[in-house]
């Protein structure tokens, strides 16, 4: 993986992009610290497909979401007694 300072990546973007497509991911540094990575779109799609589902996807899923939810039976939960102020 080649590392590009942000100024070089901006000034030579066509070369930066071609290096990404030909050689794979390219790292961009900002003030000497790794800041971003440019990767080919096919690799991005592969990574996205392999990732766990997002919270949005889980909430919008058709399947039941209560399989792992532990709810105590009604009336069995411990409750704090409220003291009345006098």
Biopython code that builds the backbone (N, CA, C, O; Angstrom):
import numpy as np
from Bio.PDB.StructureBuilder import StructureBuilder

atoms = [
    (1, "UNK", "N", (0.847, -1.178, 0.000)),
    (1, "UNK", "CA", (0.000, 0.000, 0.000)),
    (1, "UNK", "C", (0.888, 1.236, 0.000)),
    (1, "UNK", "O", (1.813, 1.351, 0.804)),
    (2, "UNK", "N", (0.605, 2.131, -0.886)),
    (2, "UNK", "CA", (1.377, 3.364, -1.007)),
    (2, "UNK", "C", (0.732, 4.445, -0.146)),
    (2, "UNK", "O", (-0.490, 4.484, 0.001)),
    (3, "UNK", "N", (1.550, 5.313, 0.417)),
    (3, "UNK", "CA", (1.066, 6.412, 1.250)),
    (3, "UNK", "C", (1.268, 7.729, 0.519)),
    (3, "UNK", "O", (2.338, 7.993, -0.030)),
    (4, "UNK", "N", (0.233, 8.544, 0.519)),
    (4, "UNK", "CA", (0.242, 9.839, -0.153)),
    (4, "UNK", "C", (-0.065, 10.949, 0.854)),
    (4, "UNK", "O", (-1.065, 10.867, 1.567)),
    (5, "UNK", "N", (0.770, 11.977, 0.926)),
    (5, "UNK", "CA", (0.368, 13.153, 1.699)),
    (5, "UNK", "C", (-0.851, 13.786, 1.010)),
    (5, "UNK", "O", (-0.974, 13.719, -0.213)),
    (6, "UNK", "N", (-1.727, 14.382, 1.772)),
    (6, "UNK", "CA", (-2.959, 14.924, 1.213)),
    (6, "UNK", "C", (-2.688, 15.927, 0.085)),
    (6, "UNK", "O", (-3.440, 15.979, -0.889)),
    (7, "UNK", "N", (-1.619, 16.724, 0.211)),
    (7, "UNK", "CA", (-1.303, 17.707, -0.838)),
    (7, "UNK", "C", (-0.998, 16.994, -2.155)),
    (7, "UNK", "O", (-1.451, 17.436, -3.211)),
    (8, "UNK", "N", (-0.228, 15.886, -2.107)),
    (8, "UNK", "CA", (0.102, 15.142, -3.322)),
    (8, "UNK", "C", (-1.123, 14.448, -3.897)),
    (8, "UNK", "O", (-1.312, 14.415, -5.113)),
    (9, "UNK", "N", (-1.956, 13.894, -3.021)),
    (9, "UNK", "CA", (-3.168, 13.220, -3.489)),
    (9, "UNK", "C", (-4.079, 14.209, -4.214)),
    (9, "UNK", "O", (-4.696, 13.864, -5.222)),
    (10, "UNK", "N", (-4.164, 15.433, -3.702)),
    (10, "UNK", "CA", (-4.993, 16.460, -4.347)),
    (10, "UNK", "C", (-4.370, 16.920, -5.660)),
    (10, "UNK", "O", (-5.058, 17.025, -6.676)),
    (11, "UNK", "N", (-3.072, 17.192, -5.639)),
    (11, "UNK", "CA", (-2.392, 17.743, -6.817)),
    (11, "UNK", "C", (-2.281, 16.718, -7.940)),
    (11, "UNK", "O", (-2.310, 17.081, -9.116)),
    (12, "UNK", "N", (-2.155, 15.439, -7.586)),
    (12, "UNK", "CA", (-1.968, 14.391, -8.598)),
    (12, "UNK", "C", (-3.080, 13.349, -8.502)),
    (12, "UNK", "O", (-2.822, 12.146, -8.512)),
    (13, "UNK", "N", (-4.335, 13.835, -8.409)),
    (13, "UNK", "CA", (-5.457, 12.934, -8.160)),
    (13, "UNK", "C", (-5.595, 11.839, -9.216)),
    (13, "UNK", "O", (-5.887, 10.694, -8.870)),
    (14, "UNK", "N", (-5.394, 12.161, -10.485)),
    (14, "UNK", "CA", (-5.509, 11.145, -11.537)),
    (14, "UNK", "C", (-4.521, 10.008, -11.308)),
    (14, "UNK", "O", (-4.870, 8.835, -11.446)),
    (15, "UNK", "N", (-3.290, 10.360, -10.957)),
    (15, "UNK", "CA", (-2.263, 9.346, -10.676)),
    (15, "UNK", "C", (-2.622, 8.560, -9.411)),
    (15, "UNK", "O", (-2.455, 7.342, -9.354)),
    (16, "UNK", "N", (-3.113, 9.270, -8.412)),
    (16, "UNK", "CA", (-3.560, 8.658, -7.159)),
    (16, "UNK", "C", (-4.659, 7.626, -7.427)),
    (16, "UNK", "O", (-4.610, 6.509, -6.913)),
    (17, "UNK", "N", (-5.641, 8.008, -8.230)),
    (17, "UNK", "CA", (-6.735, 7.109, -8.585)),
    (17, "UNK", "C", (-6.243, 5.916, -9.398)),
    (17, "UNK", "O", (-6.648, 4.782, -9.140)),
    (18, "UNK", "N", (-5.388, 6.157, -10.363)),
    (18, "UNK", "CA", (-4.851, 5.057, -11.178)),
    (18, "UNK", "C", (-4.047, 4.072, -10.322)),
    (18, "UNK", "O", (-4.125, 2.861, -10.526)),
    (19, "UNK", "N", (-3.274, 4.597, -9.368)),
    (19, "UNK", "CA", (-2.521, 3.714, -8.469)),
    (19, "UNK", "C", (-3.469, 2.844, -7.650)),
    (19, "UNK", "O", (-3.191, 1.669, -7.411)),
    (20, "UNK", "N", (-4.573, 3.417, -7.227)),
    (20, "UNK", "CA", (-5.576, 2.668, -6.468)),
    (20, "UNK", "C", (-6.153, 1.542, -7.322)),
    (20, "UNK", "O", (-6.259, 0.403, -6.866)),
    (21, "UNK", "N", (-6.522, 1.860, -8.545)),
    (21, "UNK", "CA", (-7.132, 0.860, -9.427)),
    (21, "UNK", "C", (-6.142, -0.222, -9.835)),
    (21, "UNK", "O", (-6.516, -1.386, -9.976)),
    (22, "UNK", "N", (-4.876, 0.157, -10.024)),
    (22, "UNK", "CA", (-3.854, -0.788, -10.481)),
    (22, "UNK", "C", (-3.223, -1.577, -9.330)),
    (22, "UNK", "O", (-3.047, -2.791, -9.429)),
    (23, "UNK", "N", (-2.880, -0.873, -8.226)),
    (23, "UNK", "CA", (-2.103, -1.479, -7.143)),
    (23, "UNK", "C", (-2.910, -1.775, -5.879)),
    (23, "UNK", "O", (-2.401, -2.424, -4.964)),
    (24, "UNK", "N", (-4.143, -1.316, -5.815)),
    (24, "UNK", "CA", (-4.958, -1.550, -4.623)),
    (24, "UNK", "C", (-5.027, -0.323, -3.731)),
    (24, "UNK", "O", (-4.662, 0.776, -4.147)),
    (25, "UNK", "N", (-5.496, -0.512, -2.502)),
    (25, "UNK", "CA", (-5.739, 0.617, -1.592)),
    (25, "UNK", "C", (-4.547, 1.554, -1.440)),
    (25, "UNK", "O", (-3.394, 1.123, -1.415)),
    (26, "UNK", "N", (-4.852, 2.843, -1.341)),
    (26, "UNK", "CA", (-3.856, 3.896, -1.179)),
    (26, "UNK", "C", (-4.204, 4.692, 0.074)),
    (26, "UNK", "O", (-5.353, 5.092, 0.263)),
    (27, "UNK", "N", (-3.214, 4.919, 0.921)),
    (27, "UNK", "CA", (-3.427, 5.642, 2.173)),
    (27, "UNK", "C", (-3.124, 7.123, 1.965)),
    (27, "UNK", "O", (-2.162, 7.482, 1.286)),
    (28, "UNK", "N", (-3.963, 7.979, 2.564)),
    (28, "UNK", "CA", (-3.745, 9.423, 2.537)),
    (28, "UNK", "C", (-3.385, 9.862, 3.952)),
    (28, "UNK", "O", (-4.051, 9.497, 4.921)),
    (29, "UNK", "N", (-2.315, 10.653, 4.051)),
    (29, "UNK", "CA", (-1.906, 11.168, 5.360)),
    (29, "UNK", "C", (-2.167, 12.661, 5.439)),
    (29, "UNK", "O", (-2.096, 13.379, 4.442)),
    (30, "UNK", "N", (-2.471, 13.111, 6.651)),
    (30, "UNK", "CA", (-2.672, 14.534, 6.903)),
    (30, "UNK", "C", (-1.775, 14.904, 8.071)),
    (30, "UNK", "O", (-1.949, 14.398, 9.180)),
    (31, "UNK", "N", (-0.825, 15.777, 7.826)),
    (31, "UNK", "CA", (0.172, 16.169, 8.833)),
    (31, "UNK", "C", (0.915, 14.947, 9.377)),
    (31, "UNK", "O", (1.223, 14.875, 10.567)),
    (32, "UNK", "N", (1.198, 13.986, 8.489)),
    (32, "UNK", "CA", (1.976, 12.814, 8.865)),
    (32, "UNK", "C", (1.192, 11.694, 9.537)),
    (32, "UNK", "O", (1.766, 10.663, 9.888)),
    (33, "UNK", "N", (-0.113, 11.884, 9.721)),
    (33, "UNK", "CA", (-0.957, 10.881, 10.363)),
    (33, "UNK", "C", (-1.911, 10.286, 9.329)),
    (33, "UNK", "O", (-2.519, 11.011, 8.543)),
    (34, "UNK", "N", (-2.033, 8.964, 9.339)),
    (34, "UNK", "CA", (-2.945, 8.315, 8.399)),
    (34, "UNK", "C", (-4.356, 8.833, 8.627)),
    (34, "UNK", "O", (-4.854, 8.827, 9.753)),
    (35, "UNK", "N", (-5.007, 9.286, 7.538)),
    (35, "UNK", "CA", (-6.318, 9.911, 7.666)),
    (35, "UNK", "C", (-7.404, 9.192, 6.881)),
    (35, "UNK", "O", (-8.557, 9.164, 7.311)),
    (36, "UNK", "N", (-7.055, 8.609, 5.734)),
    (36, "UNK", "CA", (-8.073, 7.995, 4.890)),
    (36, "UNK", "C", (-7.434, 6.965, 3.970)),
    (36, "UNK", "O", (-6.214, 6.903, 3.821)),
    (37, "UNK", "N", (-8.299, 6.157, 3.358)),
    (37, "UNK", "CA", (-7.837, 5.149, 2.404)),
    (37, "UNK", "C", (-8.741, 5.213, 1.181)),
    (37, "UNK", "O", (-9.965, 5.256, 1.305)),
    (38, "UNK", "N", (-8.136, 5.219, 0.007)),
    (38, "UNK", "CA", (-8.887, 5.127, -1.244)),
    (38, "UNK", "C", (-8.796, 3.680, -1.700)),
    (38, "UNK", "O", (-7.702, 3.142, -1.875)),
    (39, "UNK", "N", (-9.965, 3.047, -1.893)),
    (39, "UNK", "CA", (-9.987, 1.655, -2.331)),
    (39, "UNK", "C", (-10.856, 1.524, -3.566)),
    (39, "UNK", "O", (-11.771, 2.322, -3.770)),
    (40, "UNK", "N", (-10.579, 0.517, -4.399)),
    (40, "UNK", "CA", (-11.427, 0.297, -5.574)),
    (40, "UNK", "C", (-12.862, -0.043, -5.154)),
    (40, "UNK", "O", (-13.076, -0.659, -4.110)),
    (41, "UNK", "N", (-13.829, 0.356, -5.959)),
    (41, "UNK", "CA", (-15.232, 0.172, -5.620)),
    (41, "UNK", "C", (-15.596, -1.305, -5.447)),
    (41, "UNK", "O", (-16.447, -1.622, -4.616)),
    (42, "UNK", "N", (-14.986, -2.205, -6.195)),
    (42, "UNK", "CA", (-15.277, -3.633, -6.038)),
    (42, "UNK", "C", (-14.883, -4.126, -4.645)),
    (42, "UNK", "O", (-15.596, -4.920, -4.031)),
    (43, "UNK", "N", (-13.744, -3.645, -4.158)),
    (43, "UNK", "CA", (-13.316, -4.026, -2.817)),
    (43, "UNK", "C", (-14.243, -3.436, -1.762)),
    (43, "UNK", "O", (-14.544, -4.090, -0.764)),
    (44, "UNK", "N", (-14.697, -2.204, -1.977)),
    (44, "UNK", "CA", (-15.638, -1.559, -1.065)),
    (44, "UNK", "C", (-16.932, -2.367, -0.970)),
    (44, "UNK", "O", (-17.446, -2.607, 0.123)),
    (45, "UNK", "N", (-17.445, -2.776, -2.111)),
    (45, "UNK", "CA", (-18.685, -3.566, -2.126)),
    (45, "UNK", "C", (-18.489, -4.903, -1.415)),
    (45, "UNK", "O", (-19.378, -5.360, -0.697)),
    (46, "UNK", "N", (-17.336, -5.527, -1.610)),
    (46, "UNK", "CA", (-17.046, -6.801, -0.949)),
    (46, "UNK", "C", (-16.996, -6.610, 0.569)),
    (46, "UNK", "O", (-17.532, -7.423, 1.322)),
    (47, "UNK", "N", (-16.354, -5.542, 1.003)),
    (47, "UNK", "CA", (-16.274, -5.262, 2.439)),
    (47, "UNK", "C", (-17.653, -4.964, 3.033)),
    (47, "UNK", "O", (-17.970, -5.399, 4.140)),
    (48, "UNK", "N", (-18.464, -4.217, 2.285)),
    (48, "UNK", "CA", (-19.807, -3.897, 2.757)),
    (48, "UNK", "C", (-20.668, -5.145, 2.880)),
    (48, "UNK", "O", (-21.428, -5.291, 3.837)),
    (49, "UNK", "N", (-20.547, -6.049, 1.904)),
    (49, "UNK", "CA", (-21.330, -7.284, 1.931)),
    (49, "UNK", "C", (-20.909, -8.185, 3.081)),
    (49, "UNK", "O", (-21.735, -8.907, 3.639)),
    (50, "UNK", "N", (-19.628, -8.148, 3.439)),
    (50, "UNK", "CA", (-19.112, -9.003, 4.509)),
    (50, "UNK", "C", (-19.360, -8.420, 5.897)),
    (50, "UNK", "O", (-19.236, -9.127, 6.897)),
    (51, "UNK", "N", (-19.708, -7.139, 5.962)),
    (51, "UNK", "CA", (-19.911, -6.482, 7.254)),
    (51, "UNK", "C", (-21.203, -6.957, 7.908)),
    (51, "UNK", "O", (-22.116, -7.438, 7.236)),
    (52, "UNK", "N", (-21.262, -6.818, 9.204)),
    (52, "UNK", "CA", (-22.482, -7.143, 9.935)),
    (52, "UNK", "C", (-23.584, -6.179, 9.521)),
    (52, "UNK", "O", (-23.306, -5.074, 9.054)),
    (53, "UNK", "N", (-24.825, -6.595, 9.691)),
    (53, "UNK", "CA", (-25.906, -5.663, 9.343)),
    (53, "UNK", "C", (-25.893, -4.444, 10.268)),
    (53, "UNK", "O", (-25.512, -4.536, 11.435)),
    (54, "UNK", "N", (-26.309, -3.321, 9.731)),
    (54, "UNK", "CA", (-26.364, -2.094, 10.520)),
    (54, "UNK", "C", (-27.583, -2.129, 11.433)),
    (54, "UNK", "O", (-28.470, -2.966, 11.267)),
    (55, "UNK", "N", (-27.620, -1.221, 12.390)),
    (55, "UNK", "CA", (-28.769, -1.123, 13.282)),
    (55, "UNK", "C", (-30.035, -0.861, 12.478)),
    (55, "UNK", "O", (-31.087, -1.428, 12.773)),
    (56, "UNK", "N", (-29.940, -0.013, 11.475)),
    (56, "UNK", "CA", (-31.098, 0.283, 10.629)),
    (56, "UNK", "C", (-31.600, -0.987, 9.953)),
    (56, "UNK", "O", (-32.803, -1.246, 9.925)),
    (57, "UNK", "N", (-30.683, -1.774, 9.410)),
    (57, "UNK", "CA", (-31.074, -3.018, 8.748)),
    (57, "UNK", "C", (-31.708, -3.987, 9.734)),
    (57, "UNK", "O", (-32.682, -4.661, 9.398)),
    (58, "UNK", "N", (-31.171, -4.066, 10.943)),
    (58, "UNK", "CA", (-31.747, -4.950, 11.953)),
    (58, "UNK", "C", (-33.157, -4.519, 12.337)),
    (58, "UNK", "O", (-34.047, -5.358, 12.478)),
    (59, "UNK", "N", (-33.363, -3.220, 12.507)),
    (59, "UNK", "CA", (-34.685, -2.731, 12.891)),
    (59, "UNK", "C", (-35.712, -2.873, 11.780)),
    (59, "UNK", "O", (-36.902, -3.043, 12.046)),
    (60, "UNK", "N", (-35.258, -2.805, 10.549)),
    (60, "UNK", "CA", (-36.183, -2.930, 9.421)),
    (60, "UNK", "C", (-36.368, -4.372, 8.947)),
    (60, "UNK", "O", (-37.163, -4.630, 8.043)),
    (61, "UNK", "N", (-35.639, -5.309, 9.549)),
    (61, "UNK", "CA", (-35.706, -6.711, 9.133)),
    (61, "UNK", "C", (-37.083, -7.296, 9.440)),
    (61, "UNK", "O", (-37.757, -6.881, 10.383)),
    (62, "UNK", "N", (-37.485, -8.271, 8.621)),
    (62, "UNK", "CA", (-38.780, -8.925, 8.778)),
    (62, "UNK", "C", (-38.843, -9.814, 10.016)),
    (62, "UNK", "O", (-39.894, -9.915, 10.650)),
    (63, "UNK", "N", (-37.735, -10.458, 10.368)),
    (63, "UNK", "CA", (-37.720, -11.431, 11.463)),
    (63, "UNK", "C", (-38.012, -10.813, 12.815)),
    (63, "UNK", "O", (-37.934, -9.597, 12.991)),
    (64, "UNK", "N", (-38.350, -11.667, 13.765)),
    (64, "UNK", "CA", (-38.635, -11.214, 15.121)),
    (64, "UNK", "C", (-37.382, -10.655, 15.770)),
    (64, "UNK", "O", (-36.277, -11.154, 15.560)),
    (65, "UNK", "N", (-37.572, -9.619, 16.556)),
    (65, "UNK", "CA", (-36.437, -8.996, 17.236)),
    (65, "UNK", "C", (-36.466, -9.291, 18.729)),
    (65, "UNK", "O", (-35.659, -8.738, 19.477)),
    (66, "UNK", "N", (-37.366, -10.140, 19.175)),
    (66, "UNK", "CA", (-37.497, -10.395, 20.605)),
    (66, "UNK", "C", (-36.887, -11.723, 21.020)),
    (66, "UNK", "O", (-36.992, -12.101, 22.186)),
    (67, "UNK", "N", (-36.254, -12.440, 20.104)),
    (67, "UNK", "CA", (-35.672, -13.733, 20.435)),
    (67, "UNK", "C", (-34.628, -13.643, 21.543)),
    (67, "UNK", "O", (-34.551, -14.531, 22.392)),
    (68, "UNK", "N", (-33.839, -12.598, 21.542)),
    (68, "UNK", "CA", (-32.765, -12.479, 22.523)),
    (68, "UNK", "C", (-33.120, -11.518, 23.652)),
    (68, "UNK", "O", (-32.332, -11.333, 24.580)),
    (69, "UNK", "N", (-34.286, -10.912, 23.581)),
    (69, "UNK", "CA", (-34.704, -9.964, 24.602)),
    (69, "UNK", "C", (-35.196, -10.723, 25.828)),
    (69, "UNK", "O", (-36.100, -11.554, 25.732)),
    (70, "UNK", "N", (-34.606, -10.438, 26.963)),
    (70, "UNK", "CA", (-35.000, -11.108, 28.204)),
    (70, "UNK", "C", (-35.911, -10.179, 28.979)),
    (70, "UNK", "O", (-35.484, -9.121, 29.442)),
    (71, "UNK", "N", (-37.158, -10.571, 29.120)),
    (71, "UNK", "CA", (-38.133, -9.782, 29.864)),
    (71, "UNK", "C", (-38.611, -10.637, 31.027)),
    (71, "UNK", "O", (-39.134, -11.730, 30.812)),
    (72, "UNK", "N", (-38.440, -10.156, 32.263)),
    (72, "UNK", "CA", (-38.897, -10.967, 33.393)),
    (72, "UNK", "C", (-40.418, -11.103, 33.367)),
    (72, "UNK", "O", (-41.112, -10.221, 32.861)),
    (73, "UNK", "N", (-40.937, -12.207, 33.912)),
    (73, "UNK", "CA", (-42.390, -12.376, 33.961)),
    (73, "UNK", "C", (-43.034, -11.219, 34.728)),
    (73, "UNK", "O", (-42.441, -10.668, 35.655)),
    (74, "UNK", "N", (-44.223, -10.872, 34.337)),
    (74, "UNK", "CA", (-44.935, -9.750, 34.947)),
    (74, "UNK", "C", (-45.098, -9.968, 36.454)),
    (74, "UNK", "O", (-45.474, -11.055, 36.895)),
    (75, "UNK", "N", (-44.817, -8.946, 37.222)),
    (75, "UNK", "CA", (-44.963, -9.010, 38.665)),
    (75, "UNK", "C", (-43.737, -9.564, 39.384)),
    (75, "UNK", "O", (-43.694, -9.554, 40.614)),
    (76, "UNK", "N", (-42.752, -10.039, 38.654)),
    (76, "UNK", "CA", (-41.564, -10.631, 39.277)),
    (76, "UNK", "C", (-40.380, -9.667, 39.318)),
    (76, "UNK", "O", (-39.370, -9.959, 39.958)),
    (77, "UNK", "N", (-40.491, -8.536, 38.651)),
    (77, "UNK", "CA", (-39.395, -7.570, 38.625)),
    (77, "UNK", "C", (-39.275, -6.891, 39.979)),
    (77, "UNK", "O", (-40.280, -6.610, 40.631)),
    (78, "UNK", "N", (-38.058, -6.630, 40.396)),
    (78, "UNK", "CA", (-37.840, -5.932, 41.660)),
    (78, "UNK", "C", (-38.103, -4.454, 41.449)),
    (78, "UNK", "O", (-37.658, -3.855, 40.470)),
    (79, "UNK", "N", (-38.831, -3.884, 42.383)),
    (79, "UNK", "CA", (-39.160, -2.468, 42.273)),
    (79, "UNK", "C", (-38.693, -1.746, 43.533)),
    (79, "UNK", "O", (-38.688, -2.299, 44.633)),
    (80, "UNK", "N", (-38.310, -0.517, 43.333)),
    (80, "UNK", "CA", (-37.940, 0.304, 44.477)),
    (80, "UNK", "C", (-39.204, 0.880, 45.097)),
    (80, "UNK", "O", (-40.104, 1.338, 44.393)),
    (81, "UNK", "N", (-39.259, 0.850, 46.391)),
    (81, "UNK", "CA", (-40.394, 1.457, 47.089)),
    (81, "UNK", "C", (-40.113, 2.946, 47.240)),
    (81, "UNK", "O", (-39.030, 3.352, 47.661)),
    (82, "UNK", "N", (-41.084, 3.725, 46.897)),
    (82, "UNK", "CA", (-40.937, 5.166, 47.013)),
    (82, "UNK", "C", (-41.324, 5.582, 48.424)),
    (82, "UNK", "O", (-42.367, 5.169, 48.932)),
    (83, "UNK", "N", (-40.506, 6.380, 49.045)),
    (83, "UNK", "CA", (-40.814, 6.906, 50.370)),
    (83, "UNK", "C", (-41.544, 8.223, 50.207)),
    (83, "UNK", "O", (-41.157, 9.083, 49.415)),
    (84, "UNK", "N", (-42.577, 8.352, 50.955)),
    (84, "UNK", "CA", (-43.316, 9.604, 50.888)),
    (84, "UNK", "C", (-42.604, 10.661, 51.724)),
    (84, "UNK", "O", (-42.156, 10.410, 52.842)),
    (85, "UNK", "N", (-42.521, 11.819, 51.153)),
    (85, "UNK", "CA", (-41.903, 12.935, 51.890)),
    (85, "UNK", "C", (-42.935, 13.549, 52.819)),
    (85, "UNK", "O", (-44.081, 13.760, 52.421)),
    (86, "UNK", "N", (-42.557, 13.825, 54.002)),
    (86, "UNK", "CA", (-43.484, 14.414, 54.988)),
    (86, "UNK", "C", (-43.104, 15.812, 55.300)),
    (86, "UNK", "O", (-43.766, 16.467, 56.106)),
]
sb = StructureBuilder()
sb.init_structure("model")
sb.init_model(0)
sb.init_chain("A")
sb.init_seg("    ")
for serial, (resi, resn, name, xyz) in enumerate(atoms, 1):
    if name == "N":
        sb.init_residue(resn, " ", resi, " ")
    sb.init_atom(name, np.array(xyz, "f"), 0.0, 1.0, " ", f" {name:<3s}", serial, name[0])
structure = sb.get_structure()
